[in-house]
C-alpha cells in the first residue's frame, strides 16, 4: 500500500473516531439533560412542599380564614405539580406525596369546620397541626428519596455509558495510532534518504543518483530529483553571477522607489513640494509650534502678469519663469522653512520658528529683493513682481486650512493694490496694506 493510501485510511479512521465521539457526546448530553430535568422537577416539588409548610405555619399562628385559604391553595398547587410530574418521577414516591397532600387537604376542610365550631379546644387543634407536620415530613422524605434515587440512577447510567463508549473509543484510537505510526515510519524512512541526497546537492554534488527500492510516492519524487540534478548540471550558473545580478536589480529597484517617492511629493516642473506634501509637512510643523509656543507664518504668493507672459512669449518661457521664481524663493527663505507650489503661478511658503514680527518682515523683504532682479530668456528681459498674502500663527488661526484661507484672502487684497505687494490678513479689517 502506498503512503498516500495509508494516509487516506488514517483520515477515514480519524473521521470515524470524530463522528463516534460526537455521537457519544450528544448521547451523554441528552442523558445529562434528562437527569437535570428530573432533578429540577424534584427541586420544584420540594420548593412547593416548603411553601405548603410555610402557609400551614402561618395558619397555626393566626387561625384565620385567610391563612387557611392560603394553605389550601398552596396544597392544591402541590397536587397539580405532582400530577404534571407523573411521567418523569418515580410513581411510588409521587403516590406518597399525593396521599400526604390529599390528607392535608382533608385536614384543612375539617379545620374549617372546627373553626366555626365554638366547642373546639386547643388540644384538638394541636393534634391537627401535629398531623400536618407528620404529613409534611412524609412528603419531604419522599422528595428526598426521589432525589437520591434519581442521582443513583444517573450515576449507574453514566458508568455504563462510560464503559461502553470508552471501550469503543479506545479500540478506534488504538487502530488510528497503529496506522499513523506505520505511515510515519515509512514516510520518515524515505524522507531521510531524500534529505541526504538534497544535502549533497546543496554541497554541489550532482553526480550521485537517488534510488528507492519500493514503489510509492517517494520513488516518483526521487526520479524527479535525479532529473533535476541532470538539468542543473547542464544549466548551472555561477553563484557570483547570480549574486551580482540580484544586487544590480535590487539597487535599481531602490533607486526607482526613491524616485517615485520624490515625484509623489514634489512638483514636476519646479521641484518644490506639491500641495499634498506641503500640507502634510506643515501639519507637523503646526503641532511642533503649538507645543513649543513659537510663532510662524504662512505666505500665499501669486506671480503678477503671468498670463501675459504665457500669451506673449509662450508656455516655454512661462515655465522658465516659474522655475526662476521657485529657485529665488528657496534662496530667500531659511533651511527650516517650507516652499511649495499649489499649481499654476501660485506658491506657498511656511516660515517656521519666528522670533517676532520683525523677523517675518525680514524674510518677506528678502523675497521681494530676490524677485527684483529681471529674468532674461530668449532675448527678452522680464520684470518679476509678486502679490503676497500673509497669515500669522497663532494670532490669525491655529488650523492649517484656516491659515491658508486667510493668506489667500490677503493675497487677493494685495493683488488688487499692486503698489503694496504684500498684505497681512490682520490688516484687512482696517484696509492697511503692508
Secondary structure, DSSP 8 states (H G I E B T S, - for coil): --HHHHHHHHHHHHHHHHHHHHHHHHHHHHHHHHHHHHHHHHHHHHHHHHHHHHHHHHHHHH--HHHHHHHHHHHHHHHHHHHHTTTTS-HHHHHHHHHHHHHHHHHHHHHHHHHH-TT--HHHHHHHHHHHHHHHHHHHHHHHHHHHHHHHHHHHHHHHHHHHHHHHHHHHHHHHHHHHHHHHHHHHHHHHHHHHHHHHHHTT--------SS-SHHHHHHHHHHHHHHHHHHH---HHHHHHHHHHHHHHHHHHHHHHHHHHHB-TTT-SB-HHHHHHHHHHHHHHHHHHT-EEEEEEEEETTHHHHHHHH-HHHHHHHHHHHHHHHHHHS-TTSEEEEEETTEEEEEEEEE-SHHHHHHHHHHHHHHHHS-EEETTEEE---EEEEEEEETTT-SSHHHHHHHHHHHHHHHHHSTTT-EEEGGGTTTT---
